[in-house]
């Protein structure tokens, strides 16, 4: 078993809030992240796939294909967008880094399976000090 990781970057805005809570309760729980005028991050996304090396090519996956899958199905949908309002796979979901990572995993999983590799993990840095990592269910 071999693992390959690709890093991509995107910038996006979001807001952490619950519509059924008051502004005060949202601020108490989510702090500045509940700013009514949104806030943004420069995210770093690390996608790791795993599997066996193809004897004919010496590859686990052609890295050009890996890049295309990540850009087409995730980064292009998130980059310079409002996660809460603009991103199809985030509609009706909380825009926390944890949930974004889970939904990215779900978006990518089947596309990599079609390439005969298994999605191992998604690691999403929200800041240089904070990240989440998701390995599927």
Residue pairs with C-beta under 8 A, 6 or more apart in sequence:
1 50
1 51
1 52
2 50
2 51
2 52
2 53
2 60
3 48
3 49
3 50
3 120
4 48
4 49
4 50
4 60
4 61
4 63
4 66
5 46
5 47
5 48
6 46
6 47
6 63
6 66
6 67
6 70
7 44
7 45
7 46
8 44
8 45
8 47
8 67
8 70
8 71
8 74
8 75
9 42
9 43
9 44
9 45
9 75
10 42
10 43
10 45
10 75
10 78
10 79
10 80
11 40
11 41
11 42
11 43
11 79
11 80
12 40
12 41
12 43
12 78
12 79
12 80
12 81
12 82
12 83
12 87
13 38
13 39
13 40
13 81
13 82
13 83
14 38
14 39
14 40
14 41
14 82
14 83
14 84
14 95
14 100
15 33
15 34
15 35
15 36
15 38
15 39
15 84
15 95
16 26
16 30
16 33
16 34
16 94
16 95
16 96
17 26
17 30
17 34
18 25
18 26
21 29
23 34
23 36
26 34
27 34
32 39
33 39
38 82
38 84
41 126
41 127
43 78
43 124
43 125
43 126
44 124
44 125
44 131
45 70
45 74
45 75
45 104
45 122
45 123
45 124
45 125
46 121
46 122
46 123
46 124
46 125
47 66
47 70
47 104
47 108
47 119
47 121
47 122
48 119
48 120
48 121
48 122
48 123
49 60
49 61
49 66
49 112
49 117
49 118
49 119
49 120
50 60
50 117
50 118
50 120
51 60
51 61
51 116
51 117
51 118
52 60
53 59
53 60
54 60
60 117
61 112
61 115
61 117
65 115
66 112
66 115
69 108
69 111
69 112
69 115
70 108
73 107
73 108
73 111
74 104
74 107
74 108
77 87
77 88
77 89
78 87
81 87
83 90
83 95
83 100
84 90
84 95
89 103
89 104
89 106
89 107
90 99
90 100
90 103
93 99
93 103
97 124
97 126
97 130
97 131
97 132
98 132
98 134
100 124
101 122
101 123
101 124
101 132
101 133
101 134
102 134
104 122
104 124
104 134
105 119
105 121
105 122
105 134
105 136
108 119
108 122
109 119
109 136
112 118
112 119
113 119
119 136
120 135
121 133
121 134
121 135
121 136
122 133
122 134
123 131
123 132
123 133
123 134
124 131
124 132
124 133
124 134
125 131
126 132
